[in-house]
Amino acid sequence: MVRSSALYISLIISILIAIICGSVLLAAYMYRMHESKIIRHERLLRNVTSASLLVLRDSFTYDKVQRIQLFESKDEWEDSVILEKRQWGIYELGLVTSFKNGDSIKKALLIGSPLKDTISALYIADEDRPVSISGKSRIEGVAYLPKSGIKAAYVGDASYEGKQLVYGKVLESTRELPLPDTILINKLNELLSGRALQYEPILPGSLTNSFFDSIMRIHLPVKHSLISKCRIKGNVIISSDSLIKVDALSSLDQVILVAPHVKILSGFKGRLQIIASDSISVGDSVKLSYPSALVLIKSDTAGFQPRISVGRNSVVQGQLFAWEKSRSQMMPHIEIGDSSVIKGEIWSKGYVQLGKKSAVSGSVSAIRLTANISSIIYENYLIDARIDRSSLSKYYTGSKMFNSSRKSGIVLCHLQ
């Protein structure tokens, strides 16, 4: 005879065993699901990495969304990726999406170009006049100079203090600077002209726009050209028909500014590209992080001297570029203020003026150098300024502007 309590205990034990077995089965199922998700994620990550190599290639088609199957498979969606490549200022933008069973991994890449010339520090066009160097100046790296060479000069109360005129090899320059990529310049001109662009009329206080979304273009009215207390990041182009001013209370990251005149007020910190036709003014104690760019494209009809000016104690990491199509009397002018540092490349189809105690970690290319001492302008003089190619980071990467012959780009940074 079996007591009722024994049946009750047996029932409880059966329930416990069922719960334990169910838990084991559920754990095994969850483990298999997690393992499958990890394997799928690793596969998507490998596909994104492989696809990134495709979009880095110079032969990859611009402004066209492409779906590519990386490996042969019966399933046409297996190992598929979506790729796109377009221009973003002076750099390139690559977009890669890998997907499978509702999961996806996306990567936005800012693409630069490996430097064609990794040793040149200075290039001055040959106008049958020598380059003069004075004070605590220093040129370190290969220097392309006029046939008349370089000489030490006595300016004010100081003579040249160095033991060598150039700490590197000296080669002869030509009458013209090495030409940049004219296709890229034409694209920048189209951006300046604003053709076929749709604009948003309002500048928000805070905005983050993914590079996988459509470009957001914001056009500032003439009476409201100041960008103040704004935090803007990503896939955004801000333009104006006249002037754009940015104060130190704003934060701009990877944004492009397009206007005839652009003025960055003192104390600003950010990372951006500026495309202008008349002037770019950067104030004192400004820090523009890598990769930034100051690009001046002179209008063919301009009857004045366009200018890029960087104030005192500022740091610009990237490229400064000033261009005019046909050489004129009013050549573009790039001016670097006292004690400022440029980490990258300066190229001007005109003048470059380096202030006292200013430094260029990279290279300078210009028709002429100038120096301003006590309101006196000295042409083809380098006075108390340093140009040091060896101090440029080995990881620095330029744009297609001077490296258009390359077959593949390099990832500058990952974007959102």
Secondary structure, DSSP 4 states (H G I P E B T S, - for coil): ---HHHHHHHHHHHHHHHHHHHHHHHHHHHHHHHHHHHHHHHHHHHHHHHHHHHHHBTTSPSS--EEEESS--SSTTTTEEEEEEEEETTEEEEEEEEEETTEEEEEEEEEEB--S-SSEEEEE--SS--EEEETT-EEESEEEE-TT-EEE--BTTB----SSS-BS-EEE--SSPPP--HHHHHHHHHHHHTTT---BS---SEEEE-TTSPPEEEEE-GGG-EE-S-EEEESEEEEESSEEEE-TT-EEEEEEEEEEEEEE-TT-EEEEEEEEEEEEEE-TT-EEEEEEEEEEE--TT--S--EEEE-TT-EEEEEEEEE-SS--SS--EEEE-TT-EEEEEEEEEEEEEE-TT-EEEEEEEEEEEEEEETTEEEETEEES-EEESTTS-TT--B-TTS-TT-SB-EEEEEE-
